Amino acid sequence: MSKAPLREQHRAQSTGWLRAAVLGANDGILSTASLMLGVAAAHGTRGNVLIAGVAGLVAGAMSMAAGEYVSVHS
């Protein structure tokens, strides 16, 4: 009587979400900071820089959410 081989389970397999979160946060911080620096370099007012930063954060978050949704549901 032969036994079925046991499958090893590693914690590294369940940490994919952490890698995605860290890389996504890094990408979001870099792109938002670049957008704000670009507006500031164009002699934008403090309000313009703030509005551009908030708009960049919202647009980036919506883009990442839509991409994740499509990725999971396809």
mmCIF file of the N, C-alpha and C atoms, coordinates in Angstrom:
data_MODEL
# 
_entry.id   MODEL 
# 
loop_
_atom_site.group_PDB 
_atom_site.id 
_atom_site.type_symbol 
_atom_site.label_atom_id 
_atom_site.label_alt_id 
_atom_site.label_comp_id 
_atom_site.label_asym_id 
_atom_site.label_entity_id 
_atom_site.label_seq_id 
_atom_site.pdbx_PDB_ins_code 
_atom_site.Cartn_x 
_atom_site.Cartn_y 
_atom_site.Cartn_z 
_atom_site.occupancy 
_atom_site.B_iso_or_equiv 
_atom_site.pdbx_formal_charge 
_atom_site.auth_seq_id 
_atom_site.auth_comp_id 
_atom_site.auth_asym_id 
_atom_site.auth_atom_id 
_atom_site.pdbx_PDB_model_num 
ATOM 1   N N  . MET A 1 1  ? 0.841   -1.160 0.000   1.00 0.00 ? 1  MET A N  1 
ATOM 2   C CA . MET A 1 1  ? 0.000   0.000  0.000   1.00 0.00 ? 1  MET A CA 1 
ATOM 3   C C  . MET A 1 1  ? 0.900   1.242  0.000   1.00 0.00 ? 1  MET A C  1 
ATOM 4   N N  . SER A 1 2  ? 0.756   2.090  -1.005  1.00 0.00 ? 2  SER A N  1 
ATOM 5   C CA . SER A 1 2  ? 1.605   3.269  -1.106  1.00 0.00 ? 2  SER A CA 1 
ATOM 6   C C  . SER A 1 2  ? 0.864   4.490  -0.600  1.00 0.00 ? 2  SER A C  1 
ATOM 7   N N  . LYS A 1 3  ? 1.596   5.313  0.045   1.00 0.00 ? 3  LYS A N  1 
ATOM 8   C CA . LYS A 1 3  ? 1.018   6.544  0.566   1.00 0.00 ? 3  LYS A CA 1 
ATOM 9   C C  . LYS A 1 3  ? 1.242   7.668  -0.434  1.00 0.00 ? 3  LYS A C  1 
ATOM 10  N N  . ALA A 1 4  ? 0.289   8.579  -0.493  1.00 0.00 ? 4  ALA A N  1 
ATOM 11  C CA . ALA A 1 4  ? 0.432   9.755  -1.354  1.00 0.00 ? 4  ALA A CA 1 
ATOM 12  C C  . ALA A 1 4  ? 1.486   10.671 -0.749  1.00 0.00 ? 4  ALA A C  1 
ATOM 13  N N  . PRO A 1 5  ? 2.325   11.273 -1.585  1.00 0.00 ? 5  PRO A N  1 
ATOM 14  C CA . PRO A 1 5  ? 3.365   12.161 -1.044  1.00 0.00 ? 5  PRO A CA 1 
ATOM 15  C C  . PRO A 1 5  ? 2.735   13.393 -0.386  1.00 0.00 ? 5  PRO A C  1 
ATOM 16  N N  . LEU A 1 6  ? 3.316   13.780 0.715   1.00 0.00 ? 6  LEU A N  1 
ATOM 17  C CA . LEU A 1 6  ? 2.846   14.971 1.426   1.00 0.00 ? 6  LEU A CA 1 
ATOM 18  C C  . LEU A 1 6  ? 3.376   16.213 0.738   1.00 0.00 ? 6  LEU A C  1 
ATOM 19  N N  . ARG A 1 7  ? 2.516   17.199 0.615   1.00 0.00 ? 7  ARG A N  1 
ATOM 20  C CA . ARG A 1 7  ? 2.927   18.478 0.024   1.00 0.00 ? 7  ARG A CA 1 
ATOM 21  C C  . ARG A 1 7  ? 3.370   19.411 1.136   1.00 0.00 ? 7  ARG A C  1 
ATOM 22  N N  . GLU A 1 8  ? 4.533   19.987 0.964   1.00 0.00 ? 8  GLU A N  1 
ATOM 23  C CA . GLU A 1 8  ? 5.022   20.953 1.942   1.00 0.00 ? 8  GLU A CA 1 
ATOM 24  C C  . GLU A 1 8  ? 4.349   22.295 1.714   1.00 0.00 ? 8  GLU A C  1 
ATOM 25  N N  . GLN A 1 9  ? 4.036   22.968 2.785   1.00 0.00 ? 9  GLN A N  1 
ATOM 26  C CA . GLN A 1 9  ? 3.467   24.306 2.695   1.00 0.00 ? 9  GLN A CA 1 
ATOM 27  C C  . GLN A 1 9  ? 4.415   25.278 3.364   1.00 0.00 ? 9  GLN A C  1 
ATOM 28  N N  . HIS A 1 10 ? 4.713   26.334 2.648   1.00 0.00 ? 10 HIS A N  1 
ATOM 29  C CA . HIS A 1 10 ? 5.636   27.336 3.160   1.00 0.00 ? 10 HIS A CA 1 
ATOM 30  C C  . HIS A 1 10 ? 4.902   28.655 3.352   1.00 0.00 ? 10 HIS A C  1 
ATOM 31  N N  . ARG A 1 11 ? 5.358   29.403 4.308   1.00 0.00 ? 11 ARG A N  1 
ATOM 32  C CA . ARG A 1 11 ? 4.738   30.712 4.555   1.00 0.00 ? 11 ARG A CA 1 
ATOM 33  C C  . ARG A 1 11 ? 4.991   31.684 3.416   1.00 0.00 ? 11 ARG A C  1 
ATOM 34  N N  . ALA A 1 12 ? 6.051   31.478 2.670   1.00 0.00 ? 12 ALA A N  1 
ATOM 35  C CA . ALA A 1 12 ? 6.386   32.390 1.576   1.00 0.00 ? 12 ALA A CA 1 
ATOM 36  C C  . ALA A 1 12 ? 5.307   32.380 0.496   1.00 0.00 ? 12 ALA A C  1 
ATOM 37  N N  . GLN A 1 13 ? 4.553   31.314 0.395   1.00 0.00 ? 13 GLN A N  1 
ATOM 38  C CA . GLN A 1 13 ? 3.505   31.235 -0.620  1.00 0.00 ? 13 GLN A CA 1 
ATOM 39  C C  . GLN A 1 13 ? 2.332   32.152 -0.304  1.00 0.00 ? 13 GLN A C  1 
ATOM 40  N N  . SER A 1 14 ? 2.111   32.452 0.943   1.00 0.00 ? 14 SER A N  1 
ATOM 41  C CA . SER A 1 14 ? 0.959   33.264 1.323   1.00 0.00 ? 14 SER A CA 1 
ATOM 42  C C  . SER A 1 14 ? 1.307   34.739 1.517   1.00 0.00 ? 14 SER A C  1 
ATOM 43  N N  . THR A 1 15 ? 2.509   35.139 1.197   1.00 0.00 ? 15 THR A N  1 
ATOM 44  C CA . THR A 1 15 ? 2.905   36.541 1.401   1.00 0.00 ? 15 THR A CA 1 
ATOM 45  C C  . THR A 1 15 ? 2.954   37.331 0.104   1.00 0.00 ? 15 THR A C  1 
ATOM 46  N N  . GLY A 1 16 ? 2.309   36.844 -0.940  1.00 0.00 ? 16 GLY A N  1 
ATOM 47  C CA . GLY A 1 16 ? 2.278   37.576 -2.200  1.00 0.00 ? 16 GLY A CA 1 
ATOM 48  C C  . GLY A 1 16 ? 1.600   38.928 -2.063  1.00 0.00 ? 16 GLY A C  1 
ATOM 49  N N  . TRP A 1 17 ? 0.587   38.992 -1.211  1.00 0.00 ? 17 TRP A N  1 
ATOM 50  C CA . TRP A 1 17 ? -0.123  40.258 -1.008  1.00 0.00 ? 17 TRP A CA 1 
ATOM 51  C C  . TRP A 1 17 ? 0.795   41.304 -0.391  1.00 0.00 ? 17 TRP A C  1 
ATOM 52  N N  . LEU A 1 18 ? 1.714   40.862 0.482   1.00 0.00 ? 18 LEU A N  1 
ATOM 53  C CA . LEU A 1 18 ? 2.618   41.807 1.128   1.00 0.00 ? 18 LEU A CA 1 
ATOM 54  C C  . LEU A 1 18 ? 3.576   42.414 0.109   1.00 0.00 ? 18 LEU A C  1 
ATOM 55  N N  . ARG A 1 19 ? 4.112   41.581 -0.757  1.00 0.00 ? 19 ARG A N  1 
ATOM 56  C CA . ARG A 1 19 ? 5.008   42.070 -1.809  1.00 0.00 ? 19 ARG A CA 1 
ATOM 57  C C  . ARG A 1 19 ? 4.285   43.065 -2.713  1.00 0.00 ? 19 ARG A C  1 
ATOM 58  N N  . ALA A 1 20 ? 3.057   42.724 -3.107  1.00 0.00 ? 20 ALA A N  1 
ATOM 59  C CA . ALA A 1 20 ? 2.274   43.618 -3.960  1.00 0.00 ? 20 ALA A CA 1 
ATOM 60  C C  . ALA A 1 20 ? 1.977   44.935 -3.258  1.00 0.00 ? 20 ALA A C  1 
ATOM 61  N N  . ALA A 1 21 ? 1.675   44.881 -1.962  1.00 0.00 ? 21 ALA A N  1 
ATOM 62  C CA . ALA A 1 21 ? 1.372   46.094 -1.208  1.00 0.00 ? 21 ALA A CA 1 
ATOM 63  C C  . ALA A 1 21 ? 2.593   46.992 -1.093  1.00 0.00 ? 21 ALA A C  1 
ATOM 64  N N  . VAL A 1 22 ? 3.752   46.411 -0.809  1.00 0.00 ? 22 VAL A N  1 
ATOM 65  C CA . VAL A 1 22 ? 4.975   47.203 -0.662  1.00 0.00 ? 22 VAL A CA 1 
ATOM 66  C C  . VAL A 1 22 ? 5.362   47.837 -1.993  1.00 0.00 ? 22 VAL A C  1 
ATOM 67  N N  . LEU A 1 23 ? 5.336   47.051 -3.061  1.00 0.00 ? 23 LEU A N  1 
ATOM 68  C CA . LEU A 1 23 ? 5.699   47.601 -4.369  1.00 0.00 ? 23 LEU A CA 1 
ATOM 69  C C  . LEU A 1 23 ? 4.680   48.631 -4.844  1.00 0.00 ? 23 LEU A C  1 
ATOM 70  N N  . GLY A 1 24 ? 3.402   48.393 -4.574  1.00 0.00 ? 24 GLY A N  1 
ATOM 71  C CA . GLY A 1 24 ? 2.364   49.355 -4.951  1.00 0.00 ? 24 GLY A CA 1 
ATOM 72  C C  . GLY A 1 24 ? 2.494   50.663 -4.185  1.00 0.00 ? 24 GLY A C  1 
ATOM 73  N N  . ALA A 1 25 ? 2.772   50.569 -2.907  1.00 0.00 ? 25 ALA A N  1 
ATOM 74  C CA . ALA A 1 25 ? 2.957   51.783 -2.095  1.00 0.00 ? 25 ALA A CA 1 
ATOM 75  C C  . ALA A 1 25 ? 4.181   52.560 -2.566  1.00 0.00 ? 25 ALA A C  1 
ATOM 76  N N  . ASN A 1 26 ? 5.250   51.852 -2.845  1.00 0.00 ? 26 ASN A N  1 
ATOM 77  C CA . ASN A 1 26 ? 6.471   52.502 -3.336  1.00 0.00 ? 26 ASN A CA 1 
ATOM 78  C C  . ASN A 1 26 ? 6.204   53.214 -4.658  1.00 0.00 ? 26 ASN A C  1 
ATOM 79  N N  . ASP A 1 27 ? 5.495   52.555 -5.551  1.00 0.00 ? 27 ASP A N  1 
ATOM 80  C CA . ASP A 1 27 ? 5.159   53.157 -6.844  1.00 0.00 ? 27 ASP A CA 1 
ATOM 81  C C  . ASP A 1 27 ? 4.268   54.381 -6.660  1.00 0.00 ? 27 ASP A C  1 
ATOM 82  N N  . GLY A 1 28 ? 3.287   54.284 -5.767  1.00 0.00 ? 28 GLY A N  1 
ATOM 83  C CA . GLY A 1 28 ? 2.379   55.402 -5.527  1.00 0.00 ? 28 GLY A CA 1 
ATOM 84  C C  . GLY A 1 28 ? 3.077   56.605 -4.928  1.00 0.00 ? 28 GLY A C  1 
ATOM 85  N N  . ILE A 1 29 ? 3.962   56.357 -3.976  1.00 0.00 ? 29 ILE A N  1 
ATOM 86  C CA . ILE A 1 29 ? 4.708   57.460 -3.355  1.00 0.00 ? 29 ILE A CA 1 
ATOM 87  C C  . ILE A 1 29 ? 5.595   58.154 -4.380  1.00 0.00 ? 29 ILE A C  1 
ATOM 88  N N  . LEU A 1 30 ? 6.284   57.361 -5.188  1.00 0.00 ? 30 LEU A N  1 
ATOM 89  C CA . LEU A 1 30 ? 7.195   57.934 -6.176  1.00 0.00 ? 30 LEU A CA 1 
ATOM 90  C C  . LEU A 1 30 ? 6.454   58.726 -7.244  1.00 0.00 ? 30 LEU A C  1 
ATOM 91  N N  . SER A 1 31 ? 5.360   58.180 -7.763  1.00 0.00 ? 31 SER A N  1 
ATOM 92  C CA . SER A 1 31 ? 4.635   58.887 -8.819  1.00 0.00 ? 31 SER A CA 1 
ATOM 93  C C  . SER A 1 31 ? 3.956   60.149 -8.285  1.00 0.00 ? 31 SER A C  1 
ATOM 94  N N  . THR A 1 32 ? 3.406   60.097 -7.073  1.00 0.00 ? 32 THR A N  1 
ATOM 95  C CA . THR A 1 32 ? 2.764   61.279 -6.497  1.00 0.00 ? 32 THR A CA 1 
ATOM 96  C C  . THR A 1 32 ? 3.790   62.357 -6.181  1.00 0.00 ? 32 THR A C  1 
ATOM 97  N N  . ALA A 1 33 ? 4.930   61.963 -5.635  1.00 0.00 ? 33 ALA A N  1 
ATOM 98  C CA . ALA A 1 33 ? 5.982   62.939 -5.339  1.00 0.00 ? 33 ALA A CA 1 
ATOM 99  C C  . ALA A 1 33 ? 6.501   63.574 -6.626  1.00 0.00 ? 33 ALA A C  1 
ATOM 100 N N  . SER A 1 34 ? 6.647   62.782 -7.674  1.00 0.00 ? 34 SER A N  1 
ATOM 101 C CA . SER A 1 34 ? 7.115   63.319 -8.955  1.00 0.00 ? 34 SER A CA 1 
ATOM 102 C C  . SER A 1 34 ? 6.116   64.305 -9.537  1.00 0.00 ? 34 SER A C  1 
ATOM 103 N N  . LEU A 1 35 ? 4.830   63.972 -9.437  1.00 0.00 ? 35 LEU A N  1 
ATOM 104 C CA . LEU A 1 35 ? 3.793   64.878 -9.925  1.00 0.00 ? 35 LEU A CA 1 
ATOM 105 C C  . LEU A 1 35 ? 3.824   66.196 -9.167  1.00 0.00 ? 35 LEU A C  1 
ATOM 106 N N  . MET A 1 36 ? 3.925   66.131 -7.845  1.00 0.00 ? 36 MET A N  1 
ATOM 107 C CA . MET A 1 36 ? 3.948   67.343 -7.035  1.00 0.00 ? 36 MET A CA 1 
ATOM 108 C C  . MET A 1 36 ? 5.203   68.171 -7.294  1.00 0.00 ? 36 MET A C  1 
ATOM 109 N N  . LEU A 1 37 ? 6.340   67.515 -7.468  1.00 0.00 ? 37 LEU A N  1 
ATOM 110 C CA . LEU A 1 37 ? 7.570   68.247 -7.786  1.00 0.00 ? 37 LEU A CA 1 
ATOM 111 C C  . LEU A 1 37 ? 7.471   68.915 -9.155  1.00 0.00 ? 37 LEU A C  1 
ATOM 112 N N  . GLY A 1 38 ? 6.829   68.255 -10.106 1.00 0.00 ? 38 GLY A N  1 
ATOM 113 C CA . GLY A 1 38 ? 6.641   68.850 -11.424 1.00 0.00 ? 38 GLY A CA 1 
ATOM 114 C C  . GLY A 1 38 ? 5.776   70.094 -11.366 1.00 0.00 ? 38 GLY A C  1 
ATOM 115 N N  . VAL A 1 39 ? 4.696   70.032 -10.598 1.00 0.00 ? 39 VAL A N  1 
ATOM 116 C CA . VAL A 1 39 ? 3.819   71.205 -10.462 1.00 0.00 ? 39 VAL A CA 1 
ATOM 117 C C  . VAL A 1 39 ? 4.559   72.323 -9.729  1.00 0.00 ? 39 VAL A C  1 
ATOM 118 N N  . ALA A 1 40 ? 5.312   71.972 -8.703  1.00 0.00 ? 40 ALA A N  1 
ATOM 119 C CA . ALA A 1 40 ? 6.069   72.986 -7.961  1.00 0.00 ? 40 ALA A CA 1 
ATOM 120 C C  . ALA A 1 40 ? 7.155   73.604 -8.836  1.00 0.00 ? 40 ALA A C  1 
ATOM 121 N N  . ALA A 1 41 ? 7.800   72.794 -9.683  1.00 0.00 ? 41 ALA A N  1 
ATOM 122 C CA . ALA A 1 41 ? 8.844   73.313 -10.565 1.00 0.00 ? 41 ALA A CA 1 
ATOM 123 C C  . ALA A 1 41 ? 8.275   74.245 -11.630 1.00 0.00 ? 41 ALA A C  1 
ATOM 124 N N  . ALA A 1 42 ? 6.999   74.075 -11.944 1.00 0.00 ? 42 ALA A N  1 
ATOM 125 C CA . ALA A 1 42 ? 6.339   74.960 -12.910 1.00 0.00 ? 42 ALA A CA 1 
ATOM 126 C C  . ALA A 1 42 ? 5.798   76.215 -12.236 1.00 0.00 ? 42 ALA A C  1 
ATOM 127 N N  . HIS A 1 43 ? 6.270   76.485 -11.025 1.00 0.00 ? 43 HIS A N  1 
ATOM 128 C CA . HIS A 1 43 ? 5.906   77.672 -10.244 1.00 0.00 ? 43 HIS A CA 1 
ATOM 129 C C  . HIS A 1 43 ? 4.424   77.671 -9.871  1.00 0.00 ? 43 HIS A C  1 
ATOM 130 N N  . GLY A 1 44 ? 3.898   76.463 -9.550  1.00 0.00 ? 44 GLY A N  1 
ATOM 131 C CA . GLY A 1 44 ? 2.522   76.368 -9.072  1.00 0.00 ? 44 GLY A CA 1 
ATOM 132 C C  . GLY A 1 44 ? 2.435   76.881 -7.651  1.00 0.00 ? 44 GLY A C  1 
ATOM 133 N N  . THR A 1 45 ? 1.282   77.368 -7.291  1.00 0.00 ? 45 THR A N  1 
ATOM 134 C CA . THR A 1 45 ? 1.079   77.836 -5.924  1.00 0.00 ? 45 THR A CA 1 
ATOM 135 C C  . THR A 1 45 ? 0.993   76.640 -4.983  1.00 0.00 ? 45 THR A C  1 
ATOM 136 N N  . ARG A 1 46 ? 1.032   76.920 -3.694  1.00 0.00 ? 46 ARG A N  1 
ATOM 137 C CA . ARG A 1 46 ? 0.951   75.841 -2.708  1.00 0.00 ? 46 ARG A CA 1 
ATOM 138 C C  . ARG A 1 46 ? -0.361  75.066 -2.865  1.00 0.00 ? 46 ARG A C  1 
ATOM 139 N N  . GLY A 1 47 ? -1.436  75.772 -3.152  1.00 0.00 ? 47 GLY A N  1 
ATOM 140 C CA . GLY A 1 47 ? -2.737  75.128 -3.362  1.00 0.00 ? 47 GLY A CA 1 
ATOM 141 C C  . GLY A 1 47 ? -2.734  74.231 -4.597  1.00 0.00 ? 47 GLY A C  1 
ATOM 142 N N  . ASN A 1 48 ? -2.099  74.704 -5.665  1.00 0.00 ? 48 ASN A N  1 
ATOM 143 C CA . ASN A 1 48 ? -2.022  73.898 -6.880  1.00 0.00 ? 48 ASN A CA 1 
ATOM 144 C C  . ASN A 1 48 ? -1.237  72.609 -6.660  1.00 0.00 ? 48 ASN A C  1 
ATOM 145 N N  . VAL A 1 49 ? -0.157  72.705 -5.908  1.00 0.00 ? 49 VAL A N  1 
ATOM 146 C CA . VAL A 1 49 ? 0.652   71.518 -5.608  1.00 0.00 ? 49 VAL A CA 1 
ATOM 147 C C  . VAL A 1 49 ? -0.165  70.535 -4.780  1.00 0.00 ? 49 VAL A C  1 
ATOM 148 N N  . LEU A 1 50 ? -0.907  71.041 -3.805  1.00 0.00 ? 50 LEU A N  1 
ATOM 149 C CA . LEU A 1 50 ? -1.734  70.187 -2.956  1.00 0.00 ? 50 LEU A CA 1 
ATOM 150 C C  . LEU A 1 50 ? -2.845  69.510 -3.762  1.00 0.00 ? 50 LEU A C  1 
ATOM 151 N N  . ILE A 1 51 ? -3.515  70.267 -4.599  1.00 0.00 ? 51 ILE A N  1 
ATOM 152 C CA . ILE A 1 51 ? -4.585  69.702 -5.427  1.00 0.00 ? 51 ILE A CA 1 
ATOM 153 C C  . ILE A 1 51 ? -4.033  68.650 -6.387  1.00 0.00 ? 51 ILE A C  1 
ATOM 154 N N  . ALA A 1 52 ? -2.888  68.917 -6.988  1.00 0.00 ? 52 ALA A N  1 
ATOM 155 C CA . ALA A 1 52 ? -2.273  67.941 -7.883  1.00 0.00 ? 52 ALA A CA 1 
ATOM 156 C C  . ALA A 1 52 ? -1.897  66.670 -7.125  1.00 0.00 ? 52 ALA A C  1 
ATOM 157 N N  . GLY A 1 53 ? -1.396  66.806 -5.908  1.00 0.00 ? 53 GLY A N  1 
ATOM 158 C CA . GLY A 1 53 ? -1.041  65.641 -5.102  1.00 0.00 ? 53 GLY A CA 1 
ATOM 159 C C  . GLY A 1 53 ? -2.246  64.794 -4.741  1.00 0.00 ? 53 GLY A C  1 
ATOM 160 N N  . VAL A 1 54 ? -3.322  65.434 -4.313  1.00 0.00 ? 54 VAL A N  1 
ATOM 161 C CA . VAL A 1 54 ? -4.540  64.702 -3.958  1.00 0.00 ? 54 VAL A CA 1 
ATOM 162 C C  . VAL A 1 54 ? -5.141  64.041 -5.199  1.00 0.00 ? 54 VAL A C  1 
ATOM 163 N N  . ALA A 1 55 ? -5.167  64.765 -6.316  1.00 0.00 ? 55 ALA A N  1 
ATOM 164 C CA . ALA A 1 55 ? -5.696  64.193 -7.558  1.00 0.00 ? 55 ALA A CA 1 
ATOM 165 C C  . ALA A 1 55 ? -4.848  63.005 -8.019  1.00 0.00 ? 55 ALA A C  1 
ATOM 166 N N  . GLY A 1 56 ? -3.543  63.114 -7.872  1.00 0.00 ? 56 GLY A N  1 
ATOM 167 C CA . GLY A 1 56 ? -2.658  62.007 -8.233  1.00 0.00 ? 56 GLY A CA 1 
ATOM 168 C C  . GLY A 1 56 ? -2.866  60.793 -7.350  1.00 0.00 ? 56 GLY A C  1 
ATOM 169 N N  . LEU A 1 57 ? -3.063  61.021 -6.047  1.00 0.00 ? 57 LEU A N  1 
ATOM 170 C CA . LEU A 1 57 ? -3.330  59.912 -5.123  1.00 0.00 ? 57 LEU A CA 1 
ATOM 171 C C  . LEU A 1 57 ? -4.634  59.202 -5.457  1.00 0.00 ? 57 LEU A C  1 
ATOM 172 N N  . VAL A 1 58 ? -5.677  59.976 -5.710  1.00 0.00 ? 58 VAL A N  1 
ATOM 173 C CA . VAL A 1 58 ? -6.977  59.387 -6.030  1.00 0.00 ? 58 VAL A CA 1 
ATOM 174 C C  . VAL A 1 58 ? -6.911  58.623 -7.348  1.00 0.00 ? 58 VAL A C  1 
ATOM 175 N N  . ALA A 1 59 ? -6.305  59.238 -8.362  1.00 0.00 ? 59 ALA A N  1 
ATOM 176 C CA . ALA A 1 59 ? -6.207  58.578 -9.665  1.00 0.00 ? 59 ALA A CA 1 
ATOM 177 C C  . ALA A 1 59 ? -5.362  57.310 -9.578  1.00 0.00 ? 59 ALA A C  1 
ATOM 178 N N  . GLY A 1 60 ? -4.271  57.359 -8.847  1.00 0.00 ? 60 GLY A N  1 
ATOM 179 C CA . GLY A 1 60 ? -3.422  56.182 -8.692  1.00 0.00 ? 60 GLY A CA 1 
ATOM 180 C C  . GLY A 1 60 ? -4.121  55.067 -7.940  1.00 0.00 ? 60 GLY A C  1 
ATOM 181 N N  . ALA A 1 61 ? -4.844  55.425 -6.889  1.00 0.00 ? 61 ALA A N  1 
ATOM 182 C CA . ALA A 1 61 ? -5.566  54.415 -6.116  1.00 0.00 ? 61 ALA A CA 1 
ATOM 183 C C  . ALA A 1 61 ? -6.663  53.757 -6.945  1.00 0.00 ? 61 ALA A C  1 
ATOM 184 N N  . MET A 1 62 ? -7.391  54.562 -7.725  1.00 0.00 ? 62 MET A N  1 
ATOM 185 C CA . MET A 1 62 ? -8.440  54.004 -8.569  1.00 0.00 ? 62 MET A CA 1 
ATOM 186 C C  . MET A 1 62 ? -7.857  53.117 -9.663  1.00 0.00 ? 62 MET A C  1 
ATOM 187 N N  . SER A 1 63 ? -6.741  53.524 -10.214 1.00 0.00 ? 63 SER A N  1 
ATOM 188 C CA . SER A 1 63 ? -6.087  52.735 -11.246 1.00 0.00 ? 63 SER A CA 1 
ATOM 189 C C  . SER A 1 63 ? -5.600  51.396 -10.696 1.00 0.00 ? 63 SER A C  1 
ATOM 190 N N  . MET A 1 64 ? -4.972  51.426 -9.528  1.00 0.00 ? 64 MET A N  1 
ATOM 191 C CA . MET A 1 64 ? -4.489  50.185 -8.917  1.00 0.00 ? 64 MET A CA 1 
ATOM 192 C C  . MET A 1 64 ? -5.664  49.276 -8.534  1.00 0.00 ? 64 MET A C  1 
ATOM 193 N N  . ALA A 1 65 ? -6.735  49.853 -8.025  1.00 0.00 ? 65 ALA A N  1 
ATOM 194 C CA . ALA A 1 65 ? -7.895  49.059 -7.647  1.00 0.00 ? 65 ALA A CA 1 
ATOM 195 C C  . ALA A 1 65 ? -8.535  48.406 -8.869  1.00 0.00 ? 65 ALA A C  1 
ATOM 196 N N  . ALA A 1 66 ? -8.663  49.159 -9.955  1.00 0.00 ? 66 ALA A N  1 
ATOM 197 C CA . ALA A 1 66 ? -9.253  48.600 -11.171 1.00 0.00 ? 66 ALA A CA 1 
ATOM 198 C C  . ALA A 1 66 ? -8.370  47.493 -11.742 1.00 0.00 ? 66 ALA A C  1 
ATOM 199 N N  . GLY A 1 67 ? -7.067  47.708 -11.728 1.00 0.00 ? 67 GLY A N  1 
ATOM 200 C CA . GLY A 1 67 ? -6.146  46.690 -12.222 1.00 0.00 ? 67 GLY A CA 1 
ATOM 201 C C  . GLY A 1 67 ? -6.189  45.420 -11.390 1.00 0.00 ? 67 GLY A C  1 
ATOM 202 N N  . GLU A 1 68 ? -6.264  45.567 -10.081 1.00 0.00 ? 68 GLU A N  1 
ATOM 203 C CA . GLU A 1 68 ? -6.342  44.397 -9.191  1.00 0.00 ? 68 GLU A CA 1 
ATOM 204 C C  . GLU A 1 68 ? -7.665  43.665 -9.385  1.00 0.00 ? 68 GLU A C  1 
ATOM 205 N N  . TYR A 1 69 ? -8.736  44.414 -9.540  1.00 0.00 ? 69 TYR A N  1 
ATOM 206 C CA . TYR A 1 69 ? -10.062 43.808 -9.760  1.00 0.00 ? 69 TYR A CA 1 
ATOM 207 C C  . TYR A 1 69 ? -10.065 42.981 -11.029 1.00 0.00 ? 69 TYR A C  1 
ATOM 208 N N  . VAL A 1 70 ? -9.563  43.555 -12.103 1.00 0.00 ? 70 VAL A N  1 
ATOM 209 C CA . VAL A 1 70 ? -9.523  42.837 -13.381 1.00 0.00 ? 70 VAL A CA 1 
ATOM 210 C C  . VAL A 1 70 ? -8.609  41.623 -13.276 1.00 0.00 ? 70 VAL A C  1 
ATOM 211 N N  . SER A 1 71 ? -7.488  41.774 -12.596 1.00 0.00 ? 71 SER A N  1 
ATOM 212 C CA . SER A 1 71 ? -6.540  40.675 -12.444 1.00 0.00 ? 71 SER A CA 1 
ATOM 213 C C  . SER A 1 71 ? -7.149  39.510 -11.668 1.00 0.00 ? 71 SER A C  1 
ATOM 214 N N  . VAL A 1 72 ? -7.872  39.795 -10.604 1.00 0.00 ? 72 VAL A N  1 
ATOM 215 C CA . VAL A 1 72 ? -8.434  38.732 -9.774  1.00 0.00 ? 72 VAL A CA 1 
ATOM 216 C C  . VAL A 1 72 ? -9.631  38.081 -10.452 1.00 0.00 ? 72 VAL A C  1 
ATOM 217 N N  . HIS A 1 73 ? -10.445 38.857 -11.131 1.00 0.00 ? 73 HIS A N  1 
ATOM 218 C CA . HIS A 1 73 ? -11.689 38.328 -11.698 1.00 0.00 ? 73 HIS A CA 1 
ATOM 219 C C  . HIS A 1 73 ? -11.547 37.803 -13.124 1.00 0.00 ? 73 HIS A C  1 
ATOM 220 N N  . SER A 1 74 ? -10.353 37.755 -13.649 1.00 0.00 ? 74 SER A N  1 
ATOM 221 C CA . SER A 1 74 ? -10.210 37.223 -15.013 1.00 0.00 ? 74 SER A CA 1 
ATOM 222 C C  . SER A 1 74 ? -9.624  35.835 -14.996 1.00 0.00 ? 74 SER A C  1 
# 
